[in-house]
Amino acid sequence: MKTVLITGATSGIGKATAEILADKEYRLIICGRRADRLQEIAKKLNRKTEVFTLCFDISRRQEVQNAFLSLPENYRDIDILINNAGNAHGLSTIQDGDLDDWESMIDINIKGLLYITKEILPGMIERNEGHIINLGSVAGKEVYPMGNVYCASKFAVDAINRALRIDLNEYNIRVGAVNPGLVETEFSLVRFKGDEDRAKTVYKGYKPLKPEDVAEIISFMIHMPAHVNIADLTVFPSAQAAPGILRKK
């Protein structure tokens, strides 16, 4: 049984991915900051597979290190890493940007991804096998108005994804990224700091992607034969052509 670690597993794409992979009988390590949600999800998934929860903040290096030290022996050989955790805070021009928002996005989207990956790589390198899937964004391919620092953080994920694939090639470790367009998750609620009405307007007038759509793509990437690596995949809802270009009813 292969072991999969998923960050940001308490909601959205991470949660949907955990549910799909549980059905396929992978051993799961689900990570997040909300202990109550982790336990609720683990209770449900434990009926299908083995699940271990890690509650910590990926942007805090010492918390990441302590979390991995707490893993039981049978969960330490991680075969697949899904770097899903990420966030957007605020939507404003550079000149009106909030420094705390910038730091949150850089800490989680870039540093958090690096901290997690750094902990897992030694085992993959030693076993000469592994698979890493990074959740990027179309915001890491094209900059859009008032996206500035969020876009920059996702451009960094794109660069890290490419660099990992090069650096780890000799160790038989597959590295790929999924870059979704508009997905209806808690993303906009977090970006607009709990303003539910404003968050809902983002998804009105067209059919956005669902977390399950992206989770199915991740599952597809994982289940490709070992000689196949999907290196970079971009997915939009049919109504979206590019960031900011939508066909609404």
C-alpha positions in Angstrom: 0.0 0.0 0.0 1.5 3.3 -1.0 1.5 6.3 1.3 0.3 9.7 0.2 0.7 13.0 2.1 -1.7 15.8 1.2 -1.3 19.3 2.6 -4.3 21.6 2.9 -6.6 18.6 3.3 -9.3 20.1 5.4 -11.3 21.6 2.5 -11.5 22.1 -1.2 -9.1 20.3 -3.6 -7.1 18.7 -0.8 -10.2 17.2 0.9 -11.6 16.0 -2.4 -8.2 14.4 -3.3 -8.1 12.6 0.0 -11.6 11.2 -0.5 -10.8 9.9 -4.0 -7.5 8.3 -3.0 -9.1 6.7 0.0 -11.5 4.9 -2.4 -8.4 3.6 -4.2 -7.0 2.3 -0.9 -3.9 4.5 -0.5 -2.6 5.0 3.0 -3.1 8.7 3.8 -1.4 11.4 5.8 -3.8 14.4 5.8 -2.4 17.8 7.0 -4.0 21.1 7.9 -4.4 23.7 10.6 -7.9 22.9 11.7 -7.8 20.0 14.1 -11.6 19.5 14.3 -11.9 19.2 10.5 -8.9 16.9 10.3 -10.5 14.5 12.8 -13.9 14.7 11.1 -12.4 13.8 7.7 -10.1 11.1 9.2 -13.1 9.5 10.9 -14.9 9.2 7.6 -11.9 8.0 5.6 -10.8 5.5 8.2 -13.7 3.3 7.1 -11.9 2.9 3.8 -8.2 3.1 4.5 -5.5 3.9 7.0 -5.3 7.6 7.9 -3.0 9.6 10.0 -3.5 13.3 10.7 -0.9 16.1 11.2 -2.2 19.4 12.5 0.4 22.2 12.0 1.1 25.4 10.1 3.2 24.7 7.0 4.6 28.3 7.1 6.4 27.6 10.4 9.5 25.6 9.8 9.8 24.2 13.3 6.2 23.1 13.3 6.8 21.3 10.0 9.9 19.5 11.4 8.1 18.5 14.6 5.2 17.2 12.6 7.3 14.9 10.6 9.2 13.6 13.7 5.8 12.6 15.1 5.0 10.3 12.2 4.7 6.6 13.2 7.2 4.2 11.6 4.7 2.8 9.1 3.8 6.2 7.7 7.4 7.5 7.2 8.0 6.2 3.7 6.0 8.7 1.8 5.6 7.6 -1.8 3.5 10.5 -3.1 3.5 14.2 -2.0 0.6 16.4 -3.0 1.6 20.0 -2.2 -1.9 21.4 -2.2 -1.9 24.0 0.6 -2.0 27.6 -0.5 -3.9 30.8 -0.1 -4.7 34.3 -1.5 -5.1 37.3 0.8 -6.6 40.5 -0.6 -7.1 41.8 -4.1 -5.5 45.2 -4.6 -2.9 47.1 -6.5 0.7 47.0 -5.4 0.6 50.5 -4.0 -2.5 49.7 -1.9 -1.3 46.2 -0.9 -1.3 45.0 2.7 2.2 43.8 3.9 0.6 41.2 6.2 -1.3 39.8 3.2 1.9 39.6 1.2 3.8 37.8 3.9 1.0 35.3 4.4 1.0 34.4 0.7 4.8 34.1 0.5 5.0 32.1 3.7 2.4 29.6 2.8 2.5 29.4 -1.0 6.3 29.4 -1.4 8.1 28.7 1.9 5.5 26.2 3.2 5.8 24.2 0.0 9.6 24.2 0.2 9.6 23.2 3.9 7.3 20.2 3.3 9.1 19.1 0.2 12.5 19.3 2.0 11.3 17.0 4.7 10.1 14.3 2.3 12.8 14.3 -0.3 15.5 12.4 1.6 13.3 9.3 1.8 12.4 9.4 -1.8 16.0 9.9 -2.9 17.1 7.0 -0.7 14.4 4.7 -2.2 15.1 6.0 -5.7 11.4 6.5 -6.3 8.6 9.0 -5.6 6.0 11.3 -7.1 5.4 15.0 -6.2 2.4 16.9 -7.5 2.3 20.7 -6.9 -0.9 22.7 -7.0 -0.1 25.8 -9.0 -2.6 28.1 -10.6 -3.3 29.9 -13.9 -2.1 32.9 -11.8 1.3 31.3 -12.1 1.1 31.5 -15.9 -0.4 34.9 -16.5 -0.6 38.0 -14.3 -4.0 39.6 -13.9 -4.9 43.1 -12.5 -4.5 43.3 -8.7 -3.1 39.8 -8.5 0.5 41.0 -8.2 1.9 39.2 -5.1 -0.4 36.2 -5.3 0.5 35.8 -9.0 4.2 36.1 -8.0 3.9 33.4 -5.4 2.3 31.1 -8.0 4.9 31.9 -10.6 7.4 30.8 -7.9 5.5 27.5 -7.6 5.8 27.0 -11.3 9.6 27.7 -11.2 10.0 25.3 -8.2 8.1 22.6 -10.0 10.4 22.9 -13.0 13.5 23.0 -10.8 12.5 20.0 -8.8 11.9 18.0 -11.9 15.4 18.8 -13.1 17.2 18.3 -9.8 15.4 15.0 -9.0 15.5 13.4 -12.4 18.5 11.2 -11.6 16.6 9.8 -8.6 13.6 8.5 -10.6 11.2 11.0 -8.9 8.3 12.2 -11.0 7.4 15.9 -10.5 4.3 17.6 -12.0 1.9 20.4 -11.5 -1.8 21.1 -11.9 -2.7 24.7 -12.6 -6.4 25.3 -12.2 -8.5 28.2 -13.3 -11.5 29.2 -11.3 -12.5 26.5 -8.8 -15.4 27.0 -6.3 -13.7 26.4 -2.9 -13.1 28.6 0.2 -10.4 30.4 -1.9 -12.4 33.5 -2.5 -13.8 33.5 1.1 -10.3 33.6 2.4 -9.1 36.2 -0.2 -12.0 38.5 0.8 -11.5 37.8 4.5 -14.8 36.2 5.3 -17.0 38.4 3.1 -19.4 35.7 1.9 -21.4 37.9 -0.4 -18.4 39.1 -2.3 -16.9 35.6 -2.4 -20.1 34.2 -4.0 -20.0 36.8 -6.8 -16.8 35.3 -8.1 -18.6 32.1 -9.1 -21.9 33.6 -10.4 -23.1 33.4 -14.0 -21.1 30.4 -15.2 -20.1 26.9 -14.0 -16.8 26.9 -12.2 -14.6 23.9 -11.7 -15.4 21.8 -8.6 -12.7 20.5 -6.2 -13.6 17.0 -7.3 -12.7 17.9 -10.9 -9.2 18.8 -10.0 -8.9 15.8 -7.6 -9.8 13.5 -10.5 -7.0 15.0 -12.5 -4.5 14.4 -9.6 -5.7 10.8 -9.3 -5.2 10.4 -13.1 -1.6 11.8 -12.9 -0.8 9.4 -10.0 -2.2 6.4 -11.9 -0.2 6.9 -15.1 2.4 4.2 -15.8 5.7 4.7 -14.1 7.4 5.7 -17.4 4.9 8.6 -17.8 5.2 11.9 -16.0 2.6 14.6 -16.6 4.9 17.5 -16.0 2.5 20.5 -16.2 -1.2 20.6 -16.7 -3.5 23.6 -16.9 -7.3 23.2 -16.5 -10.0 25.8 -16.9 -13.8 25.6 -16.6 -15.2 25.7 -20.1 -16.5 29.2 -19.6 -13.0 30.6 -18.8 -10.4 31.4 -21.5 -7.8 33.1 -19.3 -7.6 34.9 -16.0 -10.3 37.5 -16.1 -11.9 36.3 -19.4 -15.2 34.6 -18.7 -18.3 33.8 -20.6 -21.1 34.5 -18.3 -24.8 34.0 -18.8 
